[in-house]
Amino acid sequence: MDRPGGLDRPGMPAGGTAWDERSREWLTGAVAHPGTAARSRPDAGAAGSAPPARTGADATPAGTRTTPFRRGTADPVKTLLHRHRELCERAVDPLEIAAGLEAHGVTDRTAARFRHRDVFSLAEELYARVPRDGAPHPRPEPGRGPRVRAGWVLLTLLPGACAAATLTGLRLTQSQFRPLVAGAGLLALAVVTRAALRRGPLAAVRGPVPWRTAVGLRAWTLWLLAYALLGDGLLQAVVAGGPDAPPTGAPDGPWPMTAAPALALTLACAPAAWCAHLLAAGARRRLAGSRGLEDFTSAARPLLTGVLGLFLGVLTGLLALCGTVLHESAACPRGLALGALLLLARLIVVHRRRHAAVLALGAAAFTEAAALALLLAARLPGCAFLAVPVQTPVDSWGPAAVPTLACGAAALALLVHALRTLTRASAHAPAGAPE
């Protein structure tokens, strides 16, 4: 008997096309067994005759024999079970097996060759055929997603409260104490934000992550948030003559601080967690009610776009409120673009697609940094043309055009990627859903 751990053996199919080809061999009525020499009858030499050789598609290589398909001798489902035994033994319900099979390239067409109408029906048979010793795994109720816990609900409220307290302290304290208040507030904000992202619907599945990916996610996110806070004032200062020449109306520093988008984004941490919870719960219900991978994808796409639209609607209200309280204008466009980018990147990270999130965040951060670099490089003799790609949108729509265009383009590209990846059943495997 084969050991349960021997899953990926040489010669086993890999990918959906390979499974289709191998399943066609299993189900056409004949299975070739290489390495078995054809035995001659005792009177074969005396007879002086041999059976006519077959040619074309019916030709069988020498040294092989064919046997008709029987479940006891060539059971394709048993072979599939052998390949994915670890997945089937670890699964708590057939839905997890269906998601895992899709991740390994098994499609509804492949399931039809295994004499099942879809991947979900095939997963139910695999789940039923796996022997389970000891106490059975607790099976979740059909359609139940991650439960709402008071812990992560309170944690998602702390970043907004901490940011509001820091801004209030900066307005009430005198200039000599402001660096201390700002440093303590930023440290507390970093701690509570990290805690909110490690628990609840915004928590990524634990596992080995390349250090470049982890560092890239943190670095690009911090750059985008810092630019939302200080980038517009810095860009105005560079356009006006350099960071040492403060623009008009900036009495407290080399450039003014734009606090409304940053405050609104920290307050939006709670709505983002609830939207991620709605996505996980809705995907779980649709996964339980679907009878095919295409059915689930068709149902998951409006769910994802609806969750994103709900978040952007709440964020719009928060941006308007923060802009009114802090007496800042034009906070909505760049705040919405950055908020959509951060939410989509976090959802992709939660569902184990980190590389695309790093690329999108890095592209937006690089664009913002390149805009500043081009304006500074344009001061060199004969390089004034370098400022044209940045100066044109800034003159037309103001300094907020740079982060709006950068984050908006990255968010749009990430949305296209999310509509292809987050609408697959394998992205919502029950074992990977955070609680």
Buried (B, 14 or more C-beta within 10 A) or exposed (E): EEEEEEBEEEEBBEEBEEBBEBBEBBBEEBBEEEEEEEEEEEEEEEEEEEEEEEEEEEEEEEEBBEEEBEEEEBBBBEBBBBBBBBBBBEBBBBBBBBBBBBBBBBBBBBBBBBBBEBBBBBBBBBBEEBEEEEEEEEEBEEBEBBEEBEEBBEBBBBBBBBBBBBBEBBEEBEEEEBEEBBEEBEEBBEEBBEBBBBBBBBBBBEEEBEEEBEEBBEBBBEBBBBBBBBBBBBBBBBBBEEBEEBBEEBEEEBBBBBBBBBBBBBBBBBBBBBBBBBBBBBBBBBBBEBEBBEBBBEBBBEBBBBBBEBBBEBBBEBBBBBBEEBEBEBBBBBBBBBBBBBBBBBBBBBBBBBEBBBBBBBBBBBBBBBBBBBBBEBEEEEEEEBBEEBBEBBEEBBBBBBBBBBBBBBBBBBBEBBBEBBBBBBBBBBBBBBB
